[in-house]
Amino acid sequence: MFPFYSICFLTNRLDNMKIGIIGAGNIGRTMARLFIAAGHEVALSNSRGPESLKEIIDELGPNARAETVDNAAAFGEVVLLAVPWRSPEALPHPDLVANKVVIDAMNPYSADSNVIDLGESTSSEETARRLPDTLLVKAFNTIWYKHLAEQGDPAKPEAERRAIFIASDDPSAKTVVSDLIRAIGFAPVDAGSLHDGGRKLQPDTPLYGKELTATQAQEALAEHN
């Protein structure tokens, strides 16, 4: 179980959090920029190793570092997964993310860009099986990376901000990720559990990729319950 004092500590912090990012593609790099702008420290990683990240780390500045995948996972109080879902070997060692809030931004696409049929399961439930003992939260998987980079606006009332759907089986983990979403100028909208909510956030579903405000997103969720 996640230590009670640790999850309470995270839910009371709005800045200077350590975030490990697994994957340095469009989503990983965009999230690194947003988290740093919100006052957090980031360890960015990819399968090619820290030396391949020198240019982006130089751009991101002193609150960013390049690490191996496992070292980024160990660094992070919160860990973001932004690698191809079809490649479980790209994930960190499970022991390094046990008892941590882990954000799953992945989607179950095959190498030829088809959606993988998971039967009654969801991609996040399968990720939770790959990484047991984590507090997994599905988030950032339904929004294009350019919209992530451009559409956050902390000055707007939350109801008018672009929605970021989340799903999780753990309320405390949802709180941590919701606060991160608010800090980068978006509005968290709770879709439910990893099974029921996660199914609504899969590719080729009515909510996937939709540009919605928080108010519109709540209405859309109600329509698809």
C-alpha positions as CSV (number, residue, x, y, z in Angstrom):
1,M,0.0,0.0,0.0
2,F,1.1,3.6,-0.6
3,P,2.3,5.0,2.8
4,F,-0.3,7.3,4.2
5,Y,2.1,10.1,5.1
6,S,3.5,10.1,1.5
7,I,0.2,10.4,-0.3
8,C,-0.9,13.2,2.1
9,F,2.4,14.9,1.5
10,L,1.9,14.9,-2.2
11,T,-1.7,16.0,-2.1
12,N,-0.7,19.1,-0.1
13,R,2.0,20.2,-2.6
14,L,1.4,22.4,-5.6
15,D,5.0,23.1,-6.6
16,N,8.6,21.7,-6.4
17,M,7.5,18.1,-7.0
18,K,10.0,15.7,-8.5
19,I,8.5,14.1,-11.6
20,G,10.1,11.2,-13.6
21,I,9.1,11.0,-17.3
22,I,9.5,7.8,-19.1
23,G,9.6,8.6,-22.8
24,A,10.9,11.7,-24.5
25,G,8.7,11.9,-27.6
26,N,6.0,14.5,-28.3
27,I,4.0,13.9,-25.1
28,G,7.0,13.4,-22.8
29,R,8.8,16.6,-23.9
30,T,5.6,18.6,-23.9
31,M,4.8,17.5,-20.4
32,A,8.3,18.2,-19.2
33,R,8.0,21.8,-20.4
34,L,4.6,22.2,-18.7
35,F,5.7,20.7,-15.4
36,I,8.8,22.8,-15.2
37,A,6.8,26.0,-16.0
38,A,4.6,25.0,-13.1
39,G,7.5,24.9,-10.7
40,H,8.4,21.2,-10.7
41,E,11.7,19.3,-11.3
42,V,11.8,16.8,-14.1
43,A,13.9,13.8,-15.0
44,L,13.4,12.9,-18.6
45,S,14.4,9.5,-20.1
46,N,14.2,7.4,-23.2
47,S,15.4,4.1,-24.5
48,R,18.4,5.7,-26.2
49,G,20.0,6.9,-23.0
50,P,20.7,10.3,-21.4
51,E,23.3,11.5,-24.0
52,S,20.5,11.6,-26.6
53,L,18.6,14.1,-24.5
54,K,21.3,16.8,-24.2
55,E,19.6,19.3,-26.6
56,I,16.2,19.1,-24.9
57,I,17.7,19.3,-21.4
58,D,19.7,22.4,-22.4
59,E,16.4,23.9,-23.6
60,L,14.5,23.0,-20.5
61,G,17.0,24.5,-18.1
62,P,18.2,23.8,-14.6
63,N,15.1,22.1,-13.4
64,A,15.5,19.3,-15.9
65,R,17.9,16.4,-16.0
66,A,18.5,13.5,-18.3
67,E,18.4,10.0,-16.8
68,T,18.1,6.4,-17.7
69,V,14.6,5.0,-17.5
70,D,15.1,3.3,-14.2
71,N,16.9,6.4,-12.7
72,A,14.1,8.7,-13.8
73,A,11.6,6.3,-12.2
74,A,13.6,6.3,-9.0
75,F,13.9,10.1,-9.1
76,G,10.2,10.8,-9.4
77,E,7.7,11.2,-6.6
78,V,5.3,11.0,-9.5
79,V,6.1,9.1,-12.7
80,L,4.6,9.7,-16.1
81,L,4.6,6.9,-18.7
82,A,4.7,8.2,-22.3
83,V,6.2,5.3,-24.2
84,P,4.5,3.0,-26.8
85,W,2.0,0.8,-24.8
86,R,2.9,-2.1,-27.1
87,S,6.5,-2.1,-25.7
88,P,6.4,-3.2,-22.1
89,E,10.2,-3.5,-22.1
90,A,10.3,0.3,-22.3
91,L,8.8,0.6,-18.8
92,P,10.9,1.0,-15.7
93,H,11.5,-1.9,-13.3
94,P,8.3,-2.4,-11.3
95,D,10.1,-2.1,-7.9
96,L,11.1,1.4,-8.8
97,V,7.5,2.6,-9.1
98,A,5.9,0.6,-6.4
99,N,4.0,2.7,-4.0
100,K,4.1,5.7,-6.3
101,V,1.5,7.7,-8.3
102,V,2.1,6.7,-11.9
103,I,0.4,8.6,-14.7
104,D,-0.4,6.4,-17.8
105,A,-0.5,8.6,-20.9
106,M,-0.2,5.6,-23.2
107,N,-2.7,4.2,-25.8
108,P,-2.9,0.6,-27.0
109,Y,-1.8,1.1,-30.6
110,S,0.0,-1.6,-32.6
111,A,3.1,-0.8,-34.7
112,D,0.9,-0.3,-37.7
113,S,-1.3,2.2,-35.7
114,N,-4.3,-0.1,-35.2
115,V,-6.0,-0.2,-31.8
116,I,-5.1,-3.5,-30.0
117,D,-8.2,-5.5,-29.0
118,L,-7.9,-6.1,-25.2
119,G,-11.3,-7.8,-24.9
120,E,-12.9,-6.9,-21.6
121,S,-9.8,-5.3,-20.2
122,T,-8.4,-1.7,-20.7
123,S,-4.9,-0.6,-21.5
124,S,-4.4,0.9,-18.0
125,E,-5.6,-2.2,-16.3
126,E,-3.0,-4.1,-18.3
127,T,-0.4,-1.5,-17.4
128,A,-1.3,-1.9,-13.7
129,R,-0.6,-5.6,-14.1
130,R,2.8,-4.9,-15.6
131,L,3.5,-2.5,-12.8
132,P,1.8,-3.9,-9.7
133,D,1.6,-1.9,-6.4
134,T,1.5,1.5,-8.2
135,L,-1.3,4.0,-7.8
136,L,-2.1,4.2,-11.5
137,V,-4.0,7.2,-13.0
138,K,-5.0,7.3,-16.7
139,A,-4.5,10.9,-18.0
140,F,-3.2,12.9,-20.9
141,N,-3.9,10.1,-23.4
142,T,-6.9,11.7,-25.1
143,I,-5.3,15.0,-26.0
144,W,-3.0,15.9,-28.9
145,Y,0.4,17.0,-27.8
146,K,0.1,20.4,-29.6
147,H,-3.1,21.1,-27.7
148,L,-1.3,20.2,-24.5
149,A,1.4,22.7,-25.4
150,E,-1.0,25.5,-26.4
151,Q,-4.4,25.2,-24.7
152,G,-3.6,25.4,-21.0
153,D,-4.7,28.6,-19.4
154,P,-4.4,29.0,-15.6
155,A,-6.1,32.4,-15.8
156,K,-9.4,30.9,-16.9
157,P,-12.0,29.7,-14.5
158,E,-11.7,25.9,-14.2
159,A,-15.1,25.3,-15.8
160,E,-13.9,27.1,-19.0
161,R,-10.6,25.4,-19.3
162,R,-9.8,22.5,-21.7
163,A,-10.6,19.3,-20.0
164,I,-8.2,16.5,-19.2
165,F,-10.0,13.2,-18.5
166,I,-8.6,11.0,-15.7
167,A,-9.4,7.5,-14.5
168,S,-8.1,5.6,-11.5
169,D,-9.1,3.2,-8.8
170,D,-7.5,5.4,-6.1
171,P,-9.1,8.7,-5.0
172,S,-5.9,10.0,-3.4
173,A,-3.9,9.4,-6.6
174,K,-6.6,11.2,-8.6
175,T,-6.2,14.2,-6.3
176,V,-2.4,14.4,-6.9
177,V,-2.8,14.2,-10.7
178,S,-5.8,16.6,-10.7
179,D,-3.6,19.2,-8.9
180,L,-0.9,18.8,-11.5
181,I,-3.5,19.2,-14.3
182,R,-4.8,22.4,-12.7
183,A,-1.3,23.7,-12.2
184,I,-0.6,23.5,-16.0
185,G,-3.8,25.3,-16.9
186,F,-6.2,22.5,-17.7
187,A,-9.2,21.1,-15.8
188,P,-9.3,17.5,-14.5
189,V,-12.5,15.6,-15.2
190,D,-13.0,12.3,-13.4
191,A,-14.2,9.6,-15.8
192,G,-14.3,6.9,-13.1
193,S,-12.3,3.7,-12.4
194,L,-9.5,2.2,-14.6
195,H,-12.1,-0.3,-15.9
196,D,-15.2,1.7,-16.5
197,G,-13.6,5.2,-16.9
198,G,-10.6,3.8,-18.7
199,R,-12.8,2.2,-21.3
200,K,-14.4,5.6,-22.1
201,L,-10.9,7.0,-22.7
202,Q,-9.7,4.4,-25.1
203,P,-9.0,5.3,-28.8
204,D,-12.0,5.2,-31.1
205,T,-14.4,6.1,-28.3
206,P,-16.7,9.2,-28.4
207,L,-14.5,11.1,-25.8
208,Y,-11.2,10.4,-27.4
209,G,-9.5,13.5,-28.8
210,K,-12.5,15.7,-28.2
211,E,-11.8,19.4,-27.5
212,L,-14.1,20.1,-24.5
213,T,-14.2,22.5,-21.7
214,A,-14.7,21.0,-18.2
215,T,-18.4,21.8,-18.3
216,Q,-18.8,20.2,-21.7
217,A,-16.7,17.2,-20.6
218,Q,-19.0,16.5,-17.7
219,E,-22.0,16.7,-19.9
220,A,-20.4,14.3,-22.4
221,L,-19.6,11.9,-19.7
222,A,-23.2,11.9,-18.5
223,E,-24.3,11.1,-22.1
224,H,-22.0,8.1,-22.3
225,N,-22.6,6.5,-18.9
